[in-house]
Each structure stands twice: as C-alpha cells, then as structure tokens.
Amino acid sequence: MIHSLFIINSSGDVFLEKHWRSVISRSVCDYYLEAQRANPNDIAPVIATPHHYLISVQRGGVSFVAVCMEEIPPLFVIEFLHRVVDTFQDYFSDCTESIIKENYVVIYELLDEMLDNGFPLATESNILKELIKPPNILRTIANTVTGKTNVSGVLPTGQLSNIPWRRTGVKYTNNEAYFDVIEEVDAIIDKSGATVFAEIQGYIDCCIKLSGMPDLTLSFMNPRLFDDVSFHPCVRFKRWEAERVLSFIPPDGNFRLISYHISSQSVVAIPIYVRHNLSIKTGEQGRLDLTVGPKQTLGRTVEGVKIEVLMPKCILNCVLTANQGKYNFDPVSKILHWDIGRIDVTKLPNIRGSVSIASGSNTAEINPSINVHFTINQLAVSGLKVNRLDMYGEKYKPFKGVKYITKAGRFQIRM
C-alpha cells in the first residue's frame, strides 16, 4: 500500500505532497535526490531506505515519488503513478510543474478519489470525470462565487458496473472510431551496416466517440506477429487467446487499447541507413562525412529526421557543410546535432567537413556512435495491418479510420 506521494521538480524541490495513511517527513526524498544527482539519466525505479521504499517515475520534467512502508509489488505502484500522470494530462492537457501548481485543489481532489487508505480505488478517467468535473473558466468562477467544489455529490453510474471504464448515456451527433497503430524501432547497427539487435515496441491508441454501449471487434491480417501483448482492461482476453481478435466495449474518448512487442529480427525492417566515414588525416585534423537515406520504406517519405553524433572527448570542434537542414556542435557535451527534416530521395542529405582533434590523443580509440530520430507516416514497419472493425449492439454506422506511424525508439548506429 502507498503511504505518501511526493512530486518533485527538476530543481529537486518538493512542491506537492499527499499523505494517505500516515504523515511521512519530506526528508525521505533526500535518498531519491542523492540517486538523481549521482546519475540523473538512469535513476533506479525502486530505492530501499532503512525504513521506507521509494518507488518513482519521471514524466514531463517532474518526478513522482511514492513512499511505501513495507514490501509491495513495484510494478503495481509504477503503473498507478503512470495512471496518475495520465489522469492529470487528461484533465489539464499536460502535466508540468506550472500546471500542477495552477490546479492544486483539483489535484488533491483527484488523489483523494484515486487512492483510498493507500489502495487504488477509482482510476478510470470516465468515472473520475463524473466524480470531479474537469476545470474550466466558467466552473471556476461559479465555484469561487458559490463556495462549491468540483466534486459531485452522486456516485458515478459506472462505479458499480462490470464495465467501470465506460459511463452510461453517452451521445454523439457524429459517431467516430479512430485507431493509431504506432511502432517504435529499437535497433543497434554495427560499422559494416549489419543489424546487431532490432525489435519493435508498438501500441494502438484509440479515440472512440460512439453513442450508447457499442461492442467492437477489431481483427488483424497477421495477428501472429505479436510476441508479447498487454491489454486495456476492456479487452476480452479469452476471445483473444482463442481467435486472435480484440473484442471489447470501449471507454469513451482517448485510451491505449493494446501495447505489443516484436522481437524477431527477421520481421523488423530497418527503414533508414547512414553512410559514415571519419578519417584521421594528421595528428590534429580529421574528416567527417555522413549521408542519410531511406531503406525498406515501401515508398513512404521519411520525415522529422534528426541525427545526434556522440563524439569522443578528444574532438575539439567541427567545421562542416550540410546540403540540407541545420547543424550545431556542443564543445562541452561533444554532441553534434543535425536537424534534417524530410529526406528527399533525389538528393540525399549529406554533411561533411573537418574535425579538430586534441594533440597527443590516441586516435585508434575514436569510435563515435550515432543516435537517429525519424518518423514515417502510413507505414507499420512490422507489416501489421488491421483487417476490419465490426460493431454490435448499436444500429448506427460509425465513421472508422486507421493510421499507421513508424518512429525511431532507441536507434543507434556505431561508427
């Protein structure tokens, strides 16, 4: 069970704390702040202290630290913390320090409803929105004048039903169901261009605006691609195990239907390549040449391309010429940033020029790595395709749409 929650900003200051079972001093956060100072990019999600366990997540430059007094399944707490952040984003459109400070009252009301005596109670967005009305200017003014709060005096209709994620009496003039199939490619490519490691982390995000109580069935052309899947509670798992179709009564609005993992390298097509050459001419001078191009994209355009070259410490400066986009080199962090944008296959992006090397450096150990970011619209790189969406229980015909997006996850090329 969770005793307390501390929300910490990027400066290390606790700007919100909430206690459920007992008041715990905020000095317990010093253990978390020590771990953050030691390694800000890789903080252990669970920190054991002499009397407490600190379990944390970082989202939007803000750290959410839950304090437990006894051993507890860490994933249970981590999932709850992510649900808290998702709820804040649903209510306030973002979850930053300034937005949390502007909505202290609503946030304390939400935390009171989401956790009861340290145990999760109401975490579904639809139930919470019936309990606590999302803030708007008119409601804020009315509450200030009348002295009322956003908390409803009536128990939500879905709270006691067997489908708590969907409220009753939903009505829309336009009935729509949109599905975004998003895949992130994690890969490591060696010097010769061979794939050392490749896998896909994918998820299907939905925006459902349907009247009544629709029962949806989503089927795929090739459902056997999935290695590992995680579902929203609305999905009927037995139906998936038996027929490999997603059968569900959807929540109202935006939600993540399924997350999946594909680890078979034979399925993962690498959609981009980087031709690279770093040659050391003299002891203090070298040449860098990079060319980026599309590969296995089925004719789709590669957009939002950004290259980060992590240079070794002995590189002092870079004087380069790019035929597309802008670049900058940070001499402190030794990172070369090249913002390309869209790749034009008729004229591939190229950057070349000289690099200055500190005198006396061991040039044999110069082996930079390249981090690549990109987006490809209307392509699922695994080959996953939605076959059809059927609706039962309602007589109207909804408008249906599916969008595919491939993005770079942790995509690294070794030079």
N, C-alpha and C positions, 0 to 999 in steps of 0.2 A: 504494500500500500504506500501511497505517496503522502508524506507529511507536509512538505512545503515546496513552493516553486519560486525561484528567483530568476528575474530577467535582467541580463547584464548587457550594457552597451559595449561598443568597440574600444572605449577608453578604460574598461574594467570597472565601471561604476554600476552598482545595483540600483536600478531606477523603478523597479516594481517587485514587490514580494507578496506572496499569498500563502497563508497557513491554514491547513485543514484540521489536523489532529492536535498538534502542539506547536507553540512558537519556537522556532529554531533561529538562533542568532545568525545574522548575515555574515559573521566572521567565518562560517563554514565554507563560504565561497572562496576564501583565500587559497584553499587547496586547488580549486579549479583555475584560479588566476595564475598560480605558480606553474601549472601544467601548460597554460596558454602562453605564458612568457617563454617557457623552455622550448616549445615547438608550436607556434601559432597555426601552422598549416596542417597539423596532424595531432589533434587533441584526443586522448583516449575517451571513448564514449562513457566508460564506467571508471570512476575513481573511488577507490576504497580509502576511507579515513578511519581513525581509531574508533569512532562511534557512529559514523554515517556512511552511506553510499551515495555518491553524486553521479547522476545519470544526465547527460546533456546532449542537445542538438544545437547546431548553428544554422540559422536561416536569415538571410537579408541583413547581414552585419550585426545581428542580435543573437545572444546566447540564451537558451532556455535551460536552466539547471534545476532538475527535480532532486529533492533530498528524501532518501528512504532510511528508516532506522534498522531494518532487517533485510536479509537477502530476499530478492524478488527477481522474477524473470526480466532481464534487462530489455528485451525486445518489446515486452508489454509496455514498459514506461516510455521507450523511444517512440513506439507507434502512437501512444497517447500524446506525447509532446508534438509530434508532427500533425496530429489531428487538431491540436490547439492552434498551431500556426495556420493550418488550412482554414480553420473556422474564422480566425482573425482576418485572413485575406478575403474570405467570402463576405464578411461583414463590412470591412473598411477598404477593400480593393488592394490593400498592400499591408505589410507587417514590418514597419520600420519604427525606430525609436520615437520619432516625432508623432507618428500616427497613434502609437500606443499611448503616449502622453496626452494626446488630444481626446482620447476616448477612455480614460481611466474608469469612469463609472460603469460603462457598458462592459468593459473587460472584466471587472470584478464580478458583475452580474453573471457573465458567461462562465467564468471559472467556478462560481458557486453552483451553477447548474450542471457543469460538465463532470465535476468530481464531488462525491458525497462521502464525507468521512474518510477520504483517501482512496475511494474506489470509483472508477468511471461510472457515470450514470447516464447522462444524455449527451451523446457525441455526434448524433446525426444532425446535419445542417437544417433540414426541414423542420425537425422537432424544435431545435433551438430558436428558429425564426418565428415559430408560433409562440414560444415562451417569452422570448425577448426580441422585441421589434428592432430591426436594423435602424441605426440613427439616420435622420435626415434633418434638414434645417427647420422644416415646419414642426416636426415632432419635438425637436429640441426646444424651440420657442414655447410650444404648448406646455411641455413638462416644466419649464422654468416658471411660467405664469401660474400653473395649477398646482405645482409641487408634486406631480405624479412621477412615476418611473416608467421605463420601457418594459418592465416585467408584466406579463399577462397574469390575470387572476384565474384563468381557466386552464385546466390540464390539456395539453395538445391531444388531438384525436389519434395521432399515430403512436403516442407513447405506450399504449397498452395493446396495440395491434401486433399481429405477427409479421407485418411489414413496416417497421418503425421508420424506415428511410423515406417513405412517401406519405405526404399529407393527403387527406381526403378533400373532395370537392374542387380539384384543380380544373380550371377552364381557360382555354386559349382560343382566340379567333383564328390564328394561324397555327396549325399543328405541325411541328418540325422535329426531326431527329437527325443530328449531325454526329459523325464519328471521325475522329482524327487518329490515324494509325501512325505513331511516331516511333522511329527506330534510331538508336544511338549506336554508332560503331566504335567499339574499343579495339585498338589494334597496335601492334608493335611491328615495324618493318625494319629489316636489317640493312646494312650498307649496300648489299647487292640488289635490294628490292624484293627479296623473298619475305614472306609473311612468317614471323616468329610466333605470333599469337593474334587471334582475332575472335571476337564474339560480339553478339548484338544484345543490347538491353532495349526492350521495346515496351510500349504501353499504348492502350487505346483510351483516349479521353473523349467523353461524350458531352453533348449539350442537348438535353431532351426537354422539349416543351410540348407535351401531349396532354390533352384533356382526359379526365376520368381516371380509370385504372387499367392502362394498356398492359398487355402481356407480350413481350417481344422475344423473338428468336433470331439470333444472328449466327449465320453459318459461314464457314471459310472454304476456299478452294482446296487448301492444303494444310489442314489443322495439325498434321503430324510433325510439322516443323518445330513446334514448341518443345523445348527441353524441360522448362520449369515455369510454372504459372502461379500467379497469385490473383485472387478474385475479390471484387467488391462483395460484401455480404448478400447482395440481392441475387447473385448468380446461383442457380440450382446445380450443385456440384455433381450430384448423381447423374443428371442428364448429360453433363459434360463428359464424365467418365465413360458413359455407355455409348453416346452418339457423337461426341466431339462437337457439339453445338452449344452456344451460350443462350440459355433460356432464363429470362429474368423479368421482374416488374421493376422498371427503372425508378430511381429517385427523380425528383423534379429539379431541373436545372443542370448545372455542371458537376461532373464526377468522373473518377477514373474507374473504368469497368474492369480492366484486366492489366496486369503487368506480366511480361514474359521475358524469357532468357533463351537465347540460341547460342550454343557453344560449339557447334560443329563447324570447323573451319572450311569444310567443303561448301557449306551453304553461304558463308559470309563473303560477298564480293567486295573487294576494295575499290571504292569509287573514285579515288584520286591518287595521283603519283607526284613525287617531287624528285626531279633530277638534280643532284647536288654535287658540287666539286669545291673542295677547299684545299688549295695547294700553297705550300710554303716556298716562296722563291728564294728569299735571302733570310738571314737570321732575324731580321726585324720587319719583314714585309711578306704579305701573302695575298692570294687572290681568292675571292668567293664568287661562285656562280650558281644561282638557283633558278630552275624552271619548273612551273607547276602546270599540270594538265589533267583533264578528266580521263577516267578509265572505268569501263563497265557501268555506264550510267544510263544505258538504253536510250541515248539521245536527249536525256534531260539536262538542263542547264545547272551547273554548279554555282551556287551563289553564297554570298557572305563569307568568302574565303579570307582567313587571317592566318598568317604564319608567325610563329614565335621560335626564333633560333636561340637556344641556350648556349651562349659562347663560353669557352673556358676562361678562367681568371686571367690568363696571360694576354688576352686580347685587349688592347688599349682603346682602339677606336676603329670605326668603319667609314669609308668614303665610297658610297655605292650609287648606282644609277638604276632606277626601276622604270620599265616601259609601261607600267600600269600601277595605279594605287600610290600610297604614300608609305614611307618607312621612317623609323627612328630607332636609334641605338642608345640604350641607357648604359653609360660607362660604369655606373655603380653596381647595378644588378647583372650587368653583362648580357642583357637580353635584347636581341634585335627583333623589333615588331614590324611586320609588313602587312598592311591592310590592303588586300587586293580587290575585294568585292566580287563581281561576276567574272567567270572565266569565259573568254571569247576563244573558241576553238580555232578560228582562223589566225589568231595572233596570240600565242600562249604567253602568259605573264612571265617576265624574266627580271631578275635583279642581279647585277654584277658589279664588281669593283674591288678595291684594295682594302686589306685589314692590316692594322698596325699591331705588332707583337712586341711585348716587353723583351728587352735584350737579356740574353742569358737563360731564356725559358727553354724547357725541354719540349720541343715541338713534336716529338714522337708520341706524346700523350694527348695531343689535341684531337678530341673526338666529340664535337658538339652534337646535340640532339635537337630535333625539330618537332614542335607541337603544332598540329594542324587543326583549324576550325573551319567547318563548312556546313552548308545546308543545301539539300536537293529536294525541291517540291515535286509532288506527284510521283514519287518513287519510294517503295519499300524495298530496301536493298536485299532483304532475305527472300524476296519473291512472294511474301504473304499477300493474299488477296481476299477481300470479303466477297462471298458468293451472293448472299441475299439477306434481306431483313424482312421478316414476316411479323405482322401484328395481329393479336387475337384479343377478344374481349371488348373491342370498340368498333363501331361501324364506319367511322370516317376514314379517309385515305390521307395519311400524313405525307409531308414532303421529306424525302430522305436524301442524305448526302454523305459521301465518304471521301476523306482527304488523306493522302499519304505524304509523309515527310521523313527524310533521312537526314540525320545530323551527325557531326563528329562528337564522340564522347571523349575518352582518353585515347587520342590518336597520335602516336609518336613514331617518328622516323629517325633512325640512327645514322649518323654520317661517318 
